[in-house]
Amino acid sequence: MPVPQVATTEEGELSFASISPRTFEQLRDLIRAESGITLGDTKRDLLVSRLARRVRQLGLRGYDDYYHYLLCEDRDGAELQQMVNFVTTTKTDFFRENHHFEFLRDQAFRQWRANAAATSDYKLRIWSAACSKGHEPYSVAITLLENFGQRACWDIKILATDINTDVLRSAESGIFPIAEATCLPRAIRERHFMKGTGRYRQTCRARDELRRMIAFRQFNLTAPDWPFQRRFDAIFCRNVMIYFDETRQKQLVARLSEQLRPGGYLFLGHSEHQTWLANYVESLGHTIYRKPGS
Ligand SMILES: C[S@@+](CC[C@H](N)C(=O)[O-])C[C@H]1O[C@@H](n2cnc3c(N)ncnc32)[C@H](O)[C@@H]1O
């Protein structure tokens, strides 16, 4: 028996609560092709909950119309980008998985100082490769400033990228709800953030010194061409690989490893450890990896 494409309520109103299996397949293929994100069969309700408002906003009758709209009317790809923005999971926090920042402070810096003393190369390049709303690159920048801040000779830059243009806009503003910054020690909060006033009083903003260290760019980790000229000393690619299938995960790790300088560090999310990672990087424990060489 054919499944109705658009469900109706008893009163005959359009319902945005369900999606046909075929349209779900079509939309998830588009999402996978565009972003690498793989939605399993159990993610139907999730997709519906994330797209319902958008479909209504566009005045469409349901998800099959939305798919048609994406294929035939979205000439500049703006709607496809919107859909990716809606379906990405963007949960993040300051100093999430804090042991990574402790490792930066206690071990990576020691190594970098020794390298710089030996080579007179005082450049440090760090990439936050799925930065979401910016908590991750700002946490890296705070750790760097707190440890290298007084050393004028260092040239430190952080590249922060994400596929989602909404989170990037928010990250670049450096503005955060005050509640999200309460987990930071008071001294750190006061040194690196300004409290908003008036209608911004529930927010705080990263100080210029911090913001100047970070360049935000849109970048899709599954893009065929990677435009980087210089290798990175450390890459944070945390809690994004879990949304990709294993083939894409392996491709991603191979490319991240290529993008690291020998001895550079790769930080992955807490549930992203895989035995095959050993083909590309050596494990230092606690989802911290190192590219062989020095
Ligand atoms: C759960 S957040 C992780 C944020 C941060 N790395 C952390 O661990 O707190 C996942 C992020 O990956 C981004 N993302 C998903 N697919 C991506 C892709 N193909 N290229 C770049 N970023 C992607 C999402 O937009 C989202 O902001």
The ligand as a MOL file (V3000), in Angstrom:
LIG
                    3D

  0  0  0     0  0            999 V3000
M  V30 BEGIN CTAB
M  V30 COUNTS 27 29 0 0 0
M  V30 BEGIN ATOM
M  V30 1 C 28.9210 18.5430 17.9030 0
M  V30 2 S 29.6840 19.9050 17.1090 0 CHG=1
M  V30 3 C 31.3340 19.8090 17.7590 0
M  V30 4 C 31.8950 21.1790 18.1230 0
M  V30 5 C 33.2650 21.1580 18.7750 0
M  V30 6 N 34.2480 20.5760 17.8950 0
M  V30 7 C 33.2090 20.4200 20.0900 0
M  V30 8 O 33.6560 19.2670 20.1680 0
M  V30 9 O 32.7020 20.9760 21.0680 0 CHG=-1
M  V30 10 C 29.8910 19.2870 15.4310 0
M  V30 11 C 30.1660 20.3730 14.4250 0
M  V30 12 O 30.6090 19.7540 13.2170 0
M  V30 13 C 30.1230 20.5230 12.1430 0
M  V30 14 N 30.1500 19.7360 10.9040 0
M  V30 15 C 29.3410 18.7080 10.5400 0
M  V30 16 N 29.6770 18.2450 9.3230 0
M  V30 17 C 30.7280 18.9800 8.9110 0
M  V30 18 C 31.5150 18.9880 7.7260 0
M  V30 19 N 31.2970 18.1270 6.7210 0
M  V30 20 N 32.5140 19.8990 7.6180 0
M  V30 21 C 32.7440 20.7780 8.6250 0
M  V30 22 N 32.0410 20.8160 9.7630 0
M  V30 23 C 31.0300 19.9310 9.9090 0
M  V30 24 C 28.7280 20.9400 12.5920 0
M  V30 25 O 28.2430 22.0360 11.8890 0
M  V30 26 C 28.9460 21.2120 14.0740 0
M  V30 27 O 29.1840 22.5680 14.3190 0
M  V30 END ATOM
M  V30 BEGIN BOND
M  V30 1 1 1 2
M  V30 2 1 2 3
M  V30 3 1 2 10
M  V30 4 1 3 4
M  V30 5 1 4 5
M  V30 6 1 5 6
M  V30 7 1 5 7
M  V30 8 2 7 8
M  V30 9 1 7 9
M  V30 10 1 10 11
M  V30 11 1 11 12
M  V30 12 1 11 26
M  V30 13 1 12 13
M  V30 14 1 13 14
M  V30 15 1 13 24
M  V30 16 1 14 15
M  V30 17 1 14 23
M  V30 18 2 15 16
M  V30 19 1 16 17
M  V30 20 1 17 18
M  V30 21 2 17 23
M  V30 22 1 18 19
M  V30 23 2 18 20
M  V30 24 1 20 21
M  V30 25 2 21 22
M  V30 26 1 22 23
M  V30 27 1 24 25
M  V30 28 1 24 26
M  V30 29 1 26 27
M  V30 END BOND
M  V30 END CTAB
M  END
